[in-house]
Amino acid sequence: MNKTSRLLTACAMLAAVPALAAPTADDIDALVARSMETFGAPGVSVAVVKDGEVVHAAGYGVLETGERGKVDEDSLFQIGSVSKAFTAAALAVLADEGKLTFDDRVIDHLPEFRLYDAWVTREFTIRDLLTHRSGLPLGAGDLLLFPEGDTTREEILQALRYFAPTSSFRAKYDYDNSLYIVAGLVVEAASELSFEDFLEQRLLQPLGMDDCTASFGRAAARAEKAVPHLEVDGEIVTTYTGLKGDTGSPAGGITCDAPGMARWMQFILGGGVTPEGERLISEGQFAQLLAPVTLTATPGYLSAHTGAELSAYALGWGISTFHGQPIHSHGGGLLGMTTHLALWPRAGLGVYVSNNLMSPLPRPLAYDIAELYLDSDDPDWIAEIDTLWQARLDAGADAVAQAMADRDADSTPSLDLDRYAGTYRDAWYGDITLTLDDEGRLYFRSPRSEHLAGPLEHFQYDTFIVRWEDRRLNADAYVSFVLTPQGDVESIAMKAVSPTTDFSFDFHDLDLRRVAGAASSSDATGD
């Protein structure tokens, strides 16, 4: 057989192999239904893009459990930290206009910017704002925002100078939200618009993301909005998301629907070009958005099942591999709502999933949908992540139970309770107050967040546990008093009781010093 004959035979054999059937809407619907049953989500929003086309955009379930109101493709969900990629893209637009570069020093745009170390302050760049390599502790300053903290962006900017670094500058990855809020201030300084106006006018609207907004409060009153939920004592209840107003918009504020997120995925997969062919970000600036900067740990389940070995963070994107293909992704989580968006550029594939429950549902559902298109033989991601999620919850419950079993239950506080009462001040957070309530218990209040309020229960010695009255927080915390040699209270240290408490409750970063001369009894506060 000559070369031509062999080639014709090979082509004939290939032609005889049936083409893989494209996944159908029914295939995706079945995965969504199983994920909702597994994780208990009231509602889910899904969009899928393949080879430049929107092949699926749909809503499932209900906007609010126990209420009328079906989720459809136009229902708005809050996407949390998936918003970070939009903030980075807004900066890329400004870079194209010559108003900044990613390697500009932050102080050249915000002269009031300060970190704990003067040298780091001087060298800190806009790229550093976006890549979680600042040296700050994990989630530093999140308590200023969460839950529903009354804090401005300028106050967050001022607070950053008080955080002692926990690692060397640019040495390791520690996720933060506060520096993305500073990035939002850079957008404002360079554009002379509010962050929200710039994002909507220069990105969302040109992209045709017509119903999407930079924050939940800016969404149209007429729009159908998913209500956040979480599980409390085995029951699914409604909640707030934890963010108040527009302050957190650059870190996690965007509200969007499935068609809008599909257009965003088309834009990113298209290299900064809209579905209609308009380039919004130059090739050079767009390439910077997806260029790896900070090495990150690869989750064990990705290593085990997809062969991923090296992962990094770019500008608002996580970068890794999935069955040998590049994957660009990001998750988002608010109190009562979680989201995952993943792109496989080599396959021309993008999957967006959001749900109105504090659950891990979006990531495994996105992966299982992607497997339909990638045709791999990997695990049932819904079952895999459910197993890991339950193991995490069980380990957290065991750790709390063990701590209660190991404590010295017969110990007593060193002082009468009224001597612990008073006002305590942290340099970055501000004040909290402890008073005696009508039942003779110490009672914690934070003027910055009305949700951080609850009685103190004695744990052992001079350590108590504050039991937040808002049980949706799932964030009870140790309150440990430090005494002076003279036996007076000097300060308070705090720490979450459960290891599963969300890192945004960064109680452990507080150094609450007693305010001299402040009221120290319930009579002085009117309780």
N, C-alpha and C positions, 0 to 999 in steps of 0.2 A: 504494500500500500504506500503510495507516494505521499508527500507532505500535504498536497491539496486534498487528497482523499481523507487523510487522517483529520484534517481540519473540518471538513464537511461532516464527517462522522461524529466528531466531538460536538459540533454545533447542533446536530440532530439529537444527540443524547441530552444536551442541555435543554433543547426545546421540548423534549419529552417529559422533563421534570416539572410537575405542576407548580405554578407560582404560589407563594404563601398567600392565603386569603387575608385580606385586610381586616383588622378588628372591626367589629360592628358596634353600633350604639348599645345593642343588647349585651355584648360582652362587657362593656364599661358599666352599664347599669347593674349587671350582676355583681361586679366587684364592689361598686358603691353600696349596694344593699347589704352585702356581707360585712363590709367595714362598719356600716352604721349599726348593724346588729351586734358586732363584736365589741365596739367601743361605746355604744349607746348615744351617739350623736343625734340631736334633734334634726339638724339640717346640714346639708353639704352643698358646696358650689364647686364645679369642676369645669376646666377648659383644657382642650388638647389641640396642639398645633402640629401639623406634619407637612414637611416640604413646602412651607410657606402658606399653607391653607389651614383655616380653622375647621377641624374635623369633628369637634365636639365642644359644646358649651351648654351646660345644663345645671339646673338646681334640683335638689332632692329634699324630701322631708318638710319640716315646718320651721317658720321663723322663730316661734316660741312654743315650748312644750306646753301641751294642754290648751293651746289657743288655736283659733283659726289663722290661716295665713301660710300658704304653701311657699316654699322656696322655689323660685324659677331662675332662669339664666340671668335675669336683670336684678335679682336681689343683691343688696350691698352687704359685703362682709368687710370687717376690719382686718387688714393683712399683717399688722404688727411689723416685725423687723424685716420682712420682705421689702418694706419701704426703703431700707438703707441703700439699695441699688439705685433707687430713684434720686436720692440725695447726691450720690456720687455722679450720676448722669447729669444732674443740674450743674454741678461744678464743671463737668466736661464741656457743657454748653458755654459757660462763662470763659473757660480756657480757650475755646475756639474764637471767642470775641476779643481775646487778648487782655482780659481783665484779671487773669490770674494764671498760675501754673500749679500743678499738683506738688511741685517742689518749692513753692513759695513758703517762706516762714509765716506761721500763723500771726505772729506779732506784727508783721507788716500790714496785715489786714485788720487785726483786732489788737491794738497796742495794749489794751488792758488784760490780755491773756497772760495768765501766770500758772505755772505748776510748782510743785514743792522744791524742785531743784532749778537754780537759775540757769545753769548751762543747758539743761533739757528744754527749758522755756525758750531759750534763744535759738536752739537748733530745731525745734519742733515744727514740722511741715504740715501742709494740708493733707498730704498723703498719709502722714502719721495719724491724723484725725480719723482716717477711714479704715485702718488696718489692724487695730487691736494689739498694738505692740508698744504701748506708751510706758509700760512699767507700773501702771496703776493697778490696784487690786481688782479682781473680777467684779463687774457690776458697780464700780465705785460711784457713789452718789445717786444710785437709782431710788433710794428711799426718799429723795427730794421730790420725785415724781409719783411714786407708787406707794400705797394705793391712793390715787386721786389727790396728790399733794398740791397745795397752793404754792407754786414756785414759778418764777419767771426764768426765761433762758439766761438773762443777765445774772440772776442769783446762782444758777448752775455754773456759769463761767467763773464767778467769784469763788465758789466753793472748791473748785479743783485744786487751788493752791494749798489746801490743808491736808491732802492725802499723801502720806508718805508712800513712796514706791515699794512694791513688794518684789520687783524684779528690775534688772537693769534695762535702761532705755533700748528699745528695739531688740531685746534679747529673747522674748517669748510672747506667746499669744495669751491674752486675757481679755475676754469679751467685755465690751463696754457700750453703753448707750449715751453717756454724757458727752463724749467727744463728738458724736454725730450731731448732737444738739449744737455744739460749738461750730460744727461744719455748716449748720443751718444759719448761724449768725454770720459766717463768712459769705454765704450766698447773699444775705441781706446787705452786707457792707459793699460787696462788689456790684450788686445789681441795683441797689437803691430801691428795692421792692421788698415787701415782706416775703419770707420764705414761701409761704403758702401761695401768694399771688404769682411769684416767679415759677414755681413748680407747675401750677395749673396752666399759666399762660404760655410757658415756653416748652413744656413737655406733654402734659396730659391732653390739653386741647389740640395741639398739632398732631398728636398721635390718634386722635379720634376717640380718646377715652372719655367720652362726653359726660357720663354719669359718675365718674370717679373724681374724688376730691382729696386734698392734701391732709384733711383731718375729718373726723366723724362729724364734728359740729358744723362743717361747711356743706354737708350733703343736703340735697333738696328735701324739704319737709315732706313732699309727696312720695318720696322714694320708699320702697319696701326695704326695711333694714333688718338683718338678722340680729336677734337678741342673744347676748352671750349667756352661757350656762356653765355650771360646774357641779360636781358631785359633793354633797355634804351628808355624811352619815348614811350613805347608800341611796340618797334621793337626788335626782337631777333638779336643780333650782336655778332660777335666773340670777344674774349678777350684773355689775358694771364691769368695764374692761380694765379699770385701774388707772387709766389716763384721764386727766381733766384739762379741758381746753385744748389749745394748740401748742402748748410748750413742747410736748414730746414729738411733734410731727416729723422732724428730720430723722428721728430714730425709729419711729414705728407708728405713724399716724394715718397712713393712707387708707381710704375706704373705697372699695371698688367692686365691680360685678364680673361675672365670667367673661363676657365679650370684651370688656376693657382689659382684663388680664391677658386674654388671648392676643390682643393687639400689642401689648407690651412684649409678650414672648416673640411675636413675629418681628418686632423691632430689634430685639436683642439678637435673635437668630439671623436677622438680616444685616447685622453689622452696623447698626445705627441708622438704618434706612426704614422709613415708614412703609406699611403695606402698599401705599400708593406710589412709592418710589422716591419720596423726598428725603434727602439726607439731612438729619437733624444734628448729628455729631460726626465730625470728620473721622476718617479712618485712623489717623494717628491718635487722636484723643480716645476714640472708642477702644483701641487696642490696649490702652492703659487701664481701662476699667476691668479687663479680664486677665491682666498680667499678674501672676502670683507674687505675693510680697512676703507674707508671714507664714511660716510653717505651722501646721496644726496637726493635732492627733487624728488619725483615721479611726472611726468607730470600728470596733471589733467585728460587728456583723457585716460591714462592707468588705473588710479584709477577707473574712471567711467565705463569703458567698459571691463576691464580684471580683476578687483579686486586687482590690484597691490597696496600694501600699504607701502612696505619697499624697498628702493633701496640703492645701495652703489656702490662705485668705487673700483675695484680691481687693478691689475697691467696691465693697458692698456685695461681693460674691464669694461663696466657697467654691474651691476648685479641687477636683479629684478625678478618679477614673471609675468606670462602671462597666464590667465585662470588657475591659481594654479600651473603652471609648472615653473621651473627655466628658465630664459632667460639670455643669455650672449650676449651683443651687443655693438656696437660702431658706431658712425656716423663719417663722414668726409666731410669737406667743404673747397673748394678753390674758388677763384674768377672764376666762370664759370663752376664749376664741383662739384657735391655732390654725396655721397656714403652712404650706410647703410649696415651693416652686422649683422645678428642676428642668434643665435643658441639656439635651444631648446633641450638640451642634453637628457632629459628623453624621448623625442620623436625621438631621433636620427635625428633631422632635422636642416638643416642650409640653410639660404637664403642670397644671396649677390645681391645687386642692385647698379648700378652706372649710372649716366646720365651726359651728357655734357651740362648742364644748371645749373645756380645758382637757384635751385628750391628745394622744399621739397619732390619731387617725390620719392626718394629711400625708405624712411621709410614706408609710407603707402602702397606702392607696395609690399615691403617685408612682411608687416603684412598681406595683403590680400592674398598673395601666401601662407603664413603659415596657414591661416585659412582654405585653401583647404585641408590641411593635418591634421589639428587639429580638423576639423569638429565642429567648434563652431558656435553659432548663433549671433555673434557680428556684429558691424556696418560695413558699407561700409567704410573702412579706407580711400580710395581715396577721397571720398566725405567729410568725417569727417575732414581730415587734410587740404583739400582745403578750407573748410569753416573757419577753424582757421587761415590759412595762409592769406586769404583775409581780415579777421578781423584785423589781426596784421598790414597789410599794410595800411588799412584804418585808424587805430588808429594812426599810425605814421604820415600819411599825415595830419590828423586832428591836431595833436600836433604841427607840423610845421606851419600850417595855423594859429593856435591860437597864437603862439609866434609872428608871423608877425603882426597879428591884435592887439596884446597887446603892442607892442613896442611904444616908443615915436618917431614917425616918424619925428617930427619937431626938434628933438635934433640934435646937431652938435658935431663933435669931439672937444676936448679941445685944440688941437694943429693943426698947419698946417701939412699937410700930410707928408712933407719931414722930419719933426721932429720925425715921427714914424719909418722912414726907418733906416736900419742898420743891423748888425749881432747879432743874439741872440743864446745863447748856453745853452743846457741842459746837465746835468752831464752824463746821460746814453745814450742820443740820439745823441748828437753832435750839430752841427750848423744848423740854417736856416737863410735865408737872406730875407729882405724886401727892395725892391727898388721901385722907381717911374718909371713906364713904359712910353711909348711914348704918352699915352692918359692921363697921369697925375694920374694914379691909383697906389695905393700900390700893389706890386706884390710879391707873396710868392714863394720861391724856397727852396727845400731841396737837398743839395748835395748828401745825402744818397739815395734818390729815385727820379728819374727824373719825375715820375708820380705825385708827390706831388708838383704841380706847378699851380698857378692860381691867378687871381686878387682878391683883397679885395673889398667887397661891404659894405658900411656903414650900420650898423644895428641900433644902438642907442648909444649915448654918446661916450665912448671910446671903444666900441665893434663893430667889423666888422665881416663879414662872408667871408671866403675864398671859392670861387667857383672854384673847381678844373677843369682845362681845359679838363682833361680826365673824361668825364661824366660817364664812366663805373664804376667809383669808388663808386658812390652813397654815398658819405661820406663828404659832405660839413661841414665845422666846424666853430664855433665861434672863433674869435681871440680877446681876451680882453686885453687891455693895462692897466698896473698898473703904476701910476705916483708917483714920489717922492713928498715930500712937496714943493720942489722948482719948480715943474711943468715939470720935465724931465721924460722921459720914463725909468722905472726901469726894467720891466719884462712883459712877455706875459703869459697868461693862455689860454688854448684851450679846446674845448669840441665839440663833434659831434652835429650837429643841430637836426638830426632826431633820435628818440629813436630806430629806426630800423637799424641804422648803425651797421655793424658788429663790435663785441667787439675787433677784432684785430686792428682796428684803435684806439689805446689807446691814443688819443690826450690828454685826461684829466690827464694822468700821467706826462705830460711834465711840467717842470718849466723852462721856457726859459728866461734867464737873459741877459740883453743887454751887449755886449762886449765893454768895454771902448775903445775908440779910433778907433773902426772899422768904415769902410766907411758907410756913411748914406745918400748917394744920388745915383741916377742912373749914374751920371758922373763917380763916383769912381768904378763902376762895369762894365762900358763899354756898358750899355744898351742905 
